[in-house]
Amino acid sequence: MKTDGSAPRPAPFDDLDRRLIQALQTDGRAPFSRIAAVLGVSDQTIARRYTRHRGSGAFRVLGLAEPRALGEVEWMVRVQCAPDAALPVAEALARRSDTSWVSLMSGGTEIAAVCRASSSEHSDALLLQKLPRTPSVVGVTAHCLLHEFYGGPQSAVSKSGALTGEEVARLSPPPPRPLDGPVVLSDADRRLFEALGRDGRAPLAELAAVTGWSPTTVRRRLESLRSDGVLYYDVDYAQHEYGYGVMVALWLSVAPAELAATGEALAAHPEVAFAGATTGPHNLFASILCRDTGALYTYLTTRIAALPGVRTMESAPRIRHIKGPGPYLAPVTTRSRR
């Protein structure tokens, strides 16, 4: 038992936990009864597992907006700071509603983040005016995300093999329908996404309260946003409990003629949680998850080394996770914690 006032560390996920996490990654709002039927256990077992792990912070389901469906532009931002300023700057970035995936990288002097702008016309204001202004920031580079090879509703969990192909098919929602143009969200829609960003499985009554709609209207709007590809669900989980000890940001410089083929090949790797083509001298970015540094070395010297057209490679390990895909959750501190 812990006596230092800190929250207990979640136990490593077992096979059923992994199956449940992949089921929720496939459909974050699937009824427990449907998940239980696919996994071959009781509804009560699924409900208990979910409640226990969500309560401990081991994982949570998030309802997120797809930037491209809204006509938004995403930027991969790297901020170089003085060592004593990196954490405050990272936390300031994390508190912004237009940032995600904020991390301290390398030796703690670099911050990596994803920033969103409503259009390319607003990018200058985002990158030059809204980033924290402090003399401790010594450099900022930003590269526009041009194409996503892997990510969004898919993650490393989707490649885990915890579920069979037939089980995934039984849980998968219909694919989104093609859109003629960007979807415009109302103020009520934005309040809906704020609530889903905190809890993707929030009850309809709770979502009705924040939007001012009836529960029936909320249910229909969720279905419409999902069908249009605007809304998707993601599972934010404790990576160490899943067996991942190392997360690395990987920047590759690839010959233009090989970029599409290399990006598609990279996206198929089990170690890749995200892959996308960007502007800049490193035109292919990926987030890599490995068991440990030995597994990372093997991955870089085999799978990455075999990719076509790769000219140069830069890698940076994540040393501290500040913010994921959902809203920023400030760390809870206690007097007895050192």
C-alpha positions as a Markdown table, in Angstrom:
| # | Residue | x | y | z |
|---|---|---|---|---|
| 1 | Met | 0.0 | 0.0 | 0.0 |
| 2 | Lys | 1.2 | 3.5 | -0.8 |
| 3 | Thr | 1.7 | 5.8 | 2.1 |
| 4 | Asp | 3.1 | 8.9 | 0.4 |
| 5 | Gly | -0.3 | 10.3 | -0.6 |
| 6 | Ser | 0.1 | 9.6 | -4.3 |
| 7 | Ala | -2.4 | 7.7 | -6.4 |
| 8 | Pro | -1.8 | 3.9 | -6.6 |
| 9 | Arg | 0.0 | 2.8 | -9.8 |
| 10 | Pro | -2.3 | 0.9 | -12.1 |
| 11 | Ala | -1.6 | -2.8 | -12.5 |
| 12 | Pro | -0.3 | -4.0 | -15.9 |
| 13 | Phe | -3.1 | -4.8 | -18.3 |
| 14 | Asp | -4.1 | -8.5 | -18.7 |
| 15 | Asp | -5.4 | -10.2 | -21.8 |
| 16 | Leu | -9.0 | -9.1 | -21.2 |
| 17 | Asp | -8.0 | -5.6 | -20.5 |
| 18 | Arg | -6.2 | -5.5 | -23.8 |
| 19 | Arg | -9.2 | -6.9 | -25.6 |
| 20 | Leu | -11.4 | -4.3 | -23.9 |
| 21 | Ile | -9.1 | -1.4 | -24.9 |
| 22 | Gln | -9.0 | -2.5 | -28.5 |
| 23 | Ala | -12.8 | -2.9 | -28.5 |
| 24 | Leu | -13.2 | 0.7 | -27.2 |
| 25 | Gln | -10.6 | 1.9 | -29.7 |
| 26 | Thr | -12.8 | 0.3 | -32.4 |
| 27 | Asp | -16.0 | 1.9 | -31.1 |
| 28 | Gly | -15.7 | 4.1 | -28.0 |
| 29 | Arg | -19.4 | 4.3 | -27.3 |
| 30 | Ala | -20.3 | 0.7 | -28.1 |
| 31 | Pro | -22.7 | -0.6 | -25.4 |
| 32 | Phe | -21.1 | -2.8 | -22.8 |
| 33 | Ser | -23.6 | -5.5 | -23.8 |
| 34 | Arg | -22.3 | -5.6 | -27.3 |
| 35 | Ile | -18.6 | -5.5 | -26.3 |
| 36 | Ala | -19.3 | -8.3 | -23.8 |
| 37 | Ala | -21.0 | -10.5 | -26.5 |
| 38 | Val | -18.0 | -10.1 | -28.8 |
| 39 | Leu | -15.5 | -10.7 | -26.1 |
| 40 | Gly | -17.4 | -13.7 | -24.7 |
| 41 | Val | -17.8 | -12.4 | -21.1 |
| 42 | Ser | -20.6 | -10.9 | -19.0 |
| 43 | Asp | -21.9 | -7.4 | -19.2 |
| 44 | Gln | -21.0 | -7.0 | -15.5 |
| 45 | Thr | -17.4 | -8.1 | -16.1 |
| 46 | Ile | -16.9 | -5.4 | -18.8 |
| 47 | Ala | -18.6 | -2.7 | -16.7 |
| 48 | Arg | -16.4 | -3.5 | -13.7 |
| 49 | Arg | -13.2 | -3.6 | -15.7 |
| 50 | Tyr | -14.0 | -0.3 | -17.4 |
| 51 | Thr | -15.1 | 1.4 | -14.2 |
| 52 | Arg | -12.0 | 0.2 | -12.3 |
| 53 | His | -9.5 | 1.3 | -15.0 |
| 54 | Arg | -11.1 | 4.6 | -15.7 |
| 55 | Gly | -11.2 | 5.4 | -12.0 |
| 56 | Ser | -7.5 | 4.6 | -11.6 |
| 57 | Gly | -6.6 | 6.6 | -14.7 |
| 58 | Ala | -5.3 | 3.6 | -16.6 |
| 59 | Phe | -7.4 | 4.5 | -19.6 |
| 60 | Arg | -10.3 | 6.7 | -20.7 |
| 61 | Val | -12.3 | 7.0 | -23.9 |
| 62 | Leu | -12.3 | 10.4 | -25.6 |
| 63 | Gly | -14.6 | 11.8 | -28.3 |
| 64 | Leu | -12.5 | 13.9 | -30.7 |
| 65 | Ala | -13.1 | 16.1 | -33.7 |
| 66 | Glu | -11.3 | 15.2 | -36.9 |
| 67 | Pro | -9.4 | 18.4 | -38.0 |
| 68 | Arg | -9.5 | 17.7 | -41.7 |
| 69 | Ala | -13.3 | 17.3 | -41.7 |
| 70 | Leu | -13.5 | 20.8 | -40.2 |
| 71 | Gly | -11.1 | 22.3 | -42.7 |
| 72 | Glu | -8.4 | 22.8 | -40.0 |
| 73 | Val | -4.7 | 22.8 | -40.6 |
| 74 | Glu | -2.3 | 20.9 | -38.2 |
| 75 | Trp | 1.2 | 21.9 | -37.5 |
| 76 | Met | 4.0 | 19.7 | -35.9 |
| 77 | Val | 5.8 | 22.2 | -33.7 |
| 78 | Arg | 9.2 | 21.9 | -32.0 |
| 79 | Val | 10.1 | 24.5 | -29.4 |
| 80 | Gln | 13.7 | 24.8 | -28.1 |
| 81 | Cys | 14.0 | 26.2 | -24.5 |
| 82 | Ala | 16.4 | 26.8 | -21.8 |
| 83 | Pro | 16.3 | 23.7 | -19.5 |
| 84 | Asp | 14.7 | 25.5 | -16.5 |
| 85 | Ala | 11.9 | 26.9 | -18.7 |
| 86 | Ala | 10.9 | 23.9 | -20.8 |
| 87 | Leu | 8.3 | 22.5 | -18.3 |
| 88 | Pro | 6.5 | 25.9 | -17.7 |
| 89 | Val | 6.4 | 26.6 | -21.5 |
| 90 | Ala | 5.1 | 23.1 | -22.2 |
| 91 | Glu | 2.4 | 23.4 | -19.6 |
| 92 | Ala | 1.4 | 26.8 | -21.0 |
| 93 | Leu | 1.1 | 25.2 | -24.4 |
| 94 | Ala | -0.9 | 22.3 | -23.0 |
| 95 | Arg | -3.5 | 24.6 | -21.5 |
| 96 | Arg | -4.4 | 25.9 | -24.9 |
| 97 | Ser | -7.5 | 24.4 | -26.5 |
| 98 | Asp | -5.8 | 24.3 | -29.9 |
| 99 | Thr | -2.9 | 22.0 | -28.9 |
| 100 | Ser | -2.5 | 18.3 | -28.4 |
| 101 | Trp | 0.3 | 15.7 | -27.9 |
| 102 | Val | 2.5 | 18.1 | -25.9 |
| 103 | Ser | 5.7 | 16.4 | -24.6 |
| 104 | Leu | 9.1 | 17.1 | -23.3 |
| 105 | Met | 11.7 | 15.5 | -25.6 |
| 106 | Ser | 15.4 | 14.6 | -25.6 |
| 107 | Gly | 17.3 | 16.2 | -22.7 |
| 108 | Gly | 14.3 | 18.2 | -21.5 |
| 109 | Thr | 15.2 | 21.3 | -23.6 |
| 110 | Glu | 12.8 | 20.6 | -26.5 |
| 111 | Ile | 9.0 | 20.6 | -26.6 |
| 112 | Ala | 7.0 | 18.8 | -29.2 |
| 113 | Ala | 3.4 | 19.6 | -29.9 |
| 114 | Val | 0.6 | 19.5 | -32.4 |
| 115 | Cys | -1.1 | 22.8 | -33.0 |
| 116 | Arg | -4.3 | 23.4 | -35.0 |
| 117 | Ala | -5.4 | 26.5 | -37.0 |
| 118 | Ser | -8.8 | 27.1 | -38.5 |
| 119 | Ser | -7.1 | 27.6 | -41.9 |
| 120 | Ser | -3.7 | 28.2 | -43.4 |
| 121 | Glu | -4.5 | 32.0 | -43.3 |
| 122 | His | -4.4 | 31.8 | -39.5 |
| 123 | Ser | -1.2 | 29.9 | -39.2 |
| 124 | Asp | 1.1 | 32.9 | -38.8 |
| 125 | Ala | -1.0 | 34.2 | -35.9 |
| 126 | Leu | -0.9 | 30.8 | -34.3 |
| 127 | Leu | 2.8 | 30.2 | -34.6 |
| 128 | Leu | 4.2 | 33.7 | -34.1 |
| 129 | Gln | 1.7 | 35.4 | -31.7 |
| 130 | Lys | 0.1 | 32.7 | -29.6 |
| 131 | Leu | 3.1 | 30.6 | -28.7 |
| 132 | Pro | 4.3 | 31.6 | -25.2 |
| 133 | Arg | 6.4 | 34.7 | -25.4 |
| 134 | Thr | 9.5 | 34.3 | -23.2 |
| 135 | Pro | 13.2 | 35.0 | -23.6 |
| 136 | Ser | 13.8 | 31.4 | -22.5 |
| 137 | Val | 12.4 | 30.1 | -25.8 |
| 138 | Val | 15.4 | 30.0 | -28.1 |
| 139 | Gly | 13.9 | 28.5 | -31.2 |
| 140 | Val | 10.6 | 27.4 | -32.9 |
| 141 | Thr | 10.2 | 25.3 | -36.0 |
| 142 | Ala | 6.8 | 24.2 | -37.4 |
| 143 | His | 5.9 | 21.9 | -40.2 |
| 144 | Cys | 2.5 | 21.6 | -41.8 |
| 145 | Leu | 0.9 | 18.1 | -41.7 |
| 146 | Leu | 0.1 | 17.4 | -45.3 |
| 147 | His | -1.2 | 13.8 | -45.2 |
| 148 | Glu | -2.0 | 11.3 | -42.5 |
| 149 | Phe | -0.9 | 7.8 | -43.3 |
| 150 | Tyr | -1.9 | 6.4 | -39.9 |
| 151 | Gly | -3.7 | 7.9 | -36.9 |
| 152 | Gly | -7.0 | 9.4 | -35.9 |
| 153 | Pro | -9.4 | 6.6 | -35.0 |
| 154 | Gln | -6.5 | 4.1 | -35.4 |
| 155 | Ser | -3.7 | 3.7 | -32.9 |
| 156 | Ala | -1.0 | 1.2 | -31.9 |
| 157 | Val | -3.8 | -0.6 | -30.0 |
| 158 | Ser | -5.5 | -1.2 | -33.3 |
| 159 | Lys | -2.5 | -3.3 | -34.4 |
| 160 | Ser | -2.1 | -5.2 | -31.1 |
| 161 | Gly | -3.9 | -8.3 | -32.2 |
| 162 | Ala | -5.8 | -8.5 | -29.0 |
| 163 | Leu | -9.0 | -9.0 | -31.1 |
| 164 | Thr | -9.4 | -11.2 | -34.1 |
| 165 | Gly | -10.3 | -9.7 | -37.5 |
| 166 | Glu | -13.8 | -11.1 | -37.1 |
| 167 | Glu | -14.2 | -9.5 | -33.7 |
| 168 | Val | -13.0 | -6.1 | -35.0 |
| 169 | Ala | -15.5 | -6.4 | -37.9 |
| 170 | Arg | -18.4 | -7.0 | -35.4 |
| 171 | Leu | -17.5 | -3.9 | -33.4 |
| 172 | Ser | -16.6 | -1.6 | -36.3 |
| 173 | Pro | -19.1 | 1.2 | -37.2 |
| 174 | Pro | -19.9 | 1.9 | -40.9 |
| 175 | Pro | -17.1 | 3.9 | -42.6 |
| 176 | Pro | -17.8 | 7.7 | -42.8 |
| 177 | Arg | -19.5 | 9.0 | -45.9 |
| 178 | Pro | -17.6 | 11.4 | -48.2 |
| 179 | Leu | -18.1 | 15.1 | -47.6 |
| 180 | Asp | -18.4 | 17.9 | -50.2 |
| 181 | Gly | -16.6 | 20.4 | -47.9 |
| 182 | Pro | -15.7 | 21.2 | -44.3 |
| 183 | Val | -18.3 | 20.8 | -41.7 |
| 184 | Val | -19.2 | 24.0 | -39.7 |
| 185 | Leu | -19.8 | 23.4 | -36.0 |
| 186 | Ser | -22.4 | 25.3 | -34.0 |
| 187 | Asp | -21.8 | 26.6 | -30.5 |
| 188 | Ala | -23.7 | 23.6 | -29.1 |
| 189 | Asp | -21.6 | 21.3 | -31.2 |
| 190 | Arg | -18.5 | 22.8 | -29.7 |
| 191 | Arg | -19.9 | 22.3 | -26.1 |
| 192 | Leu | -20.7 | 18.7 | -27.1 |
| 193 | Phe | -17.1 | 18.1 | -28.2 |
| 194 | Glu | -15.7 | 19.7 | -25.0 |
| 195 | Ala | -17.8 | 17.2 | -23.0 |
| 196 | Leu | -16.8 | 14.3 | -25.2 |
| 197 | Gly | -13.1 | 15.3 | -24.9 |
| 198 | Arg | -13.4 | 14.8 | -21.1 |
| 199 | Asp | -15.4 | 11.6 | -21.4 |
| 200 | Gly | -16.3 | 10.0 | -24.7 |
| 201 | Arg | -18.8 | 7.7 | -23.0 |
| 202 | Ala | -20.6 | 10.6 | -21.1 |
| 203 | Pro | -24.3 | 9.7 | -20.7 |
| 204 | Leu | -26.8 | 11.3 | -23.1 |
| 205 | Ala | -28.4 | 13.2 | -20.2 |
| 206 | Glu | -25.1 | 14.8 | -19.3 |
| 207 | Leu | -24.5 | 15.7 | -23.0 |
| 208 | Ala | -28.0 | 17.1 | -23.2 |
| 209 | Ala | -27.4 | 19.3 | -20.2 |
| 210 | Val | -24.3 | 20.9 | -21.7 |
| 211 | Thr | -25.8 | 21.4 | -25.2 |
| 212 | Gly | -29.3 | 22.4 | -24.3 |
| 213 | Trp | -30.6 | 19.7 | -26.6 |
| 214 | Ser | -32.9 | 16.7 | -25.7 |
| 215 | Pro | -31.2 | 13.3 | -25.3 |
| 216 | Thr | -32.8 | 12.2 | -28.5 |
| 217 | Thr | -31.3 | 15.2 | -30.4 |
| 218 | Val | -27.9 | 14.4 | -28.8 |
| 219 | Arg | -28.1 | 10.8 | -29.9 |
| 220 | Arg | -29.0 | 11.8 | -33.5 |
| 221 | Arg | -26.2 | 14.5 | -33.6 |
| 222 | Leu | -23.6 | 12.0 | -32.4 |
| 223 | Glu | -24.7 | 9.6 | -35.1 |
| 224 | Ser | -24.6 | 12.4 | -37.8 |
| 225 | Leu | -21.1 | 13.6 | -36.7 |
| 226 | Arg | -19.8 | 10.1 | -36.7 |
| 227 | Ser | -21.3 | 9.3 | -40.1 |
| 228 | Asp | -19.7 | 12.5 | -41.5 |
| 229 | Gly | -16.3 | 11.6 | -40.2 |
| 230 | Val | -16.2 | 14.6 | -37.9 |
| 231 | Leu | -16.4 | 12.6 | -34.6 |
| 232 | Tyr | -14.2 | 9.7 | -33.8 |
| 233 | Tyr | -13.2 | 8.0 | -30.5 |
| 234 | Asp | -9.8 | 7.4 | -29.1 |
| 235 | Val | -8.5 | 5.6 | -26.0 |
| 236 | Asp | -6.0 | 7.4 | -23.9 |
| 237 | Tyr | -4.2 | 4.7 | -21.9 |
| 238 | Ala | -1.2 | 4.2 | -19.7 |
| 239 | Gln | 1.4 | 3.0 | -22.1 |
| 240 | His | 3.7 | 1.5 | -19.5 |
| 241 | Glu | 0.9 | -0.8 | -18.4 |
| 242 | Tyr | 0.4 | -1.9 | -22.0 |
| 243 | Gly | 4.1 | -2.9 | -22.2 |
| 244 | Tyr | 5.5 | 0.2 | -24.0 |
| 245 | Gly | 8.6 | 1.6 | -22.2 |
| 246 | Val | 9.8 | 3.9 | -24.9 |
| 247 | Met | 8.1 | 6.5 | -27.1 |
| 248 | Val | 10.2 | 8.1 | -29.8 |
| 249 | Ala | 9.4 | 10.9 | -32.3 |
| 250 | Leu | 11.0 | 10.0 | -35.6 |
| 251 | Trp | 11.7 | 12.4 | -38.4 |
| 252 | Leu | 12.7 | 11.0 | -41.8 |
| 253 | Ser | 13.9 | 12.8 | -44.9 |
| 254 | Val | 12.5 | 10.8 | -47.9 |
| 255 | Ala | 13.0 | 11.2 | -51.6 |
| 256 | Pro | 9.8 | 12.8 | -53.0 |
| 257 | Ala | 9.2 | 10.0 | -55.5 |
| 258 | Glu | 9.3 | 7.5 | -52.6 |
| 259 | Leu | 7.3 | 9.5 | -50.0 |
| 260 | Ala | 3.9 | 7.9 | -50.6 |
| 261 | Ala | 5.2 | 4.3 | -50.7 |
| 262 | Thr | 7.5 | 4.9 | -47.7 |
| 263 | Gly | 4.7 | 6.5 | -45.7 |
| 264 | Glu | 2.3 | 3.6 | -46.4 |
| 265 | Ala | 5.0 | 1.0 | -45.5 |
| 266 | Leu | 5.8 | 2.9 | -42.3 |
| 267 | Ala | 2.1 | 3.0 | -41.3 |
| 268 | Ala | 1.9 | -0.8 | -41.5 |
| 269 | His | 4.6 | -1.3 | -38.8 |
| 270 | Pro | 3.3 | -2.5 | -35.5 |
| 271 | Glu | 5.5 | 0.0 | -33.7 |
| 272 | Val | 4.0 | 3.0 | -35.4 |
| 273 | Ala | 1.2 | 4.8 | -33.5 |
| 274 | Phe | 1.1 | 7.8 | -36.0 |
| 275 | Ala | 2.6 | 8.6 | -39.3 |
| 276 | Gly | 2.2 | 11.6 | -41.6 |
| 277 | Ala | 3.8 | 13.5 | -44.4 |
| 278 | Thr | 4.9 | 17.1 | -43.5 |
| 279 | Thr | 6.5 | 20.1 | -45.0 |
| 280 | Gly | 10.2 | 20.8 | -44.2 |
| 281 | Pro | 13.5 | 19.0 | -44.7 |
| 282 | His | 12.2 | 16.0 | -42.7 |
| 283 | Asn | 9.1 | 15.3 | -44.7 |
| 284 | Leu | 7.9 | 12.1 | -42.9 |
| 285 | Phe | 7.1 | 12.0 | -39.2 |
| 286 | Ala | 6.1 | 9.1 | -37.0 |
| 287 | Ser | 5.5 | 8.3 | -33.3 |
| 288 | Ile | 7.1 | 5.0 | -32.4 |
| 289 | Leu | 6.2 | 2.8 | -29.4 |
| 290 | Cys | 8.7 | 0.1 | -28.3 |
| 291 | Arg | 9.1 | -2.2 | -25.3 |
| 292 | Asp | 12.5 | -0.8 | -24.4 |
| 293 | Thr | 15.6 | 0.8 | -25.9 |
| 294 | Gly | 16.9 | -2.6 | -27.2 |
| 295 | Ala | 13.7 | -3.1 | -29.1 |
| 296 | Leu | 13.9 | 0.4 | -30.4 |
| 297 | Tyr | 17.5 | -0.2 | -31.7 |
| 298 | Thr | 16.4 | -3.4 | -33.4 |
| 299 | Tyr | 13.4 | -1.5 | -35.0 |
| 300 | Leu | 15.6 | 1.3 | -36.3 |
| 301 | Thr | 18.3 | -0.9 | -37.7 |
| 302 | Thr | 15.9 | -3.4 | -39.4 |
| 303 | Arg | 12.4 | -2.1 | -40.3 |
| 304 | Ile | 13.4 | 1.6 | -40.7 |
| 305 | Ala | 16.7 | 0.7 | -42.4 |
| 306 | Ala | 14.8 | -1.3 | -45.0 |
| 307 | Leu | 12.4 | 1.5 | -46.0 |
| 308 | Pro | 12.8 | 2.8 | -49.5 |
| 309 | Gly | 14.1 | 6.3 | -50.2 |
| 310 | Val | 15.1 | 7.3 | -46.7 |
| 311 | Arg | 18.0 | 9.8 | -46.8 |
| 312 | Thr | 18.4 | 10.9 | -43.2 |
| 313 | Met | 16.8 | 10.1 | -39.8 |
| 314 | Glu | 16.4 | 12.0 | -36.6 |
| 315 | Ser | 14.9 | 10.5 | -33.4 |
| 316 | Ala | 14.1 | 12.1 | -30.1 |
| 317 | Pro | 12.8 | 10.1 | -27.1 |
| 318 | Arg | 9.9 | 11.5 | -25.0 |
| 319 | Ile | 10.9 | 12.0 | -21.4 |
| 320 | Arg | 7.7 | 13.5 | -20.1 |
| 321 | His | 4.1 | 13.4 | -21.4 |
| 322 | Ile | 2.3 | 16.6 | -20.7 |
| 323 | Lys | -0.9 | 16.4 | -22.8 |
| 324 | Gly | -2.5 | 13.8 | -25.1 |
| 325 | Pro | -5.3 | 14.1 | -27.6 |
| 326 | Gly | -7.9 | 15.4 | -25.0 |
| 327 | Pro | -8.0 | 18.4 | -22.7 |
| 328 | Tyr | -5.1 | 19.1 | -20.5 |
| 329 | Leu | -5.3 | 17.5 | -17.1 |
| 330 | Ala | -3.1 | 19.3 | -14.7 |
| 331 | Pro | -1.0 | 17.0 | -12.4 |
| 332 | Val | -2.4 | 16.4 | -9.0 |
| 333 | Thr | 0.2 | 17.1 | -6.3 |
| 334 | Thr | 0.2 | 16.4 | -2.6 |
| 335 | Arg | 2.3 | 17.7 | 0.2 |
| 336 | Ser | 3.9 | 14.4 | 1.0 |
| 337 | Arg | 5.0 | 13.7 | -2.6 |
| 338 | Arg | 8.7 | 14.4 | -3.4 |
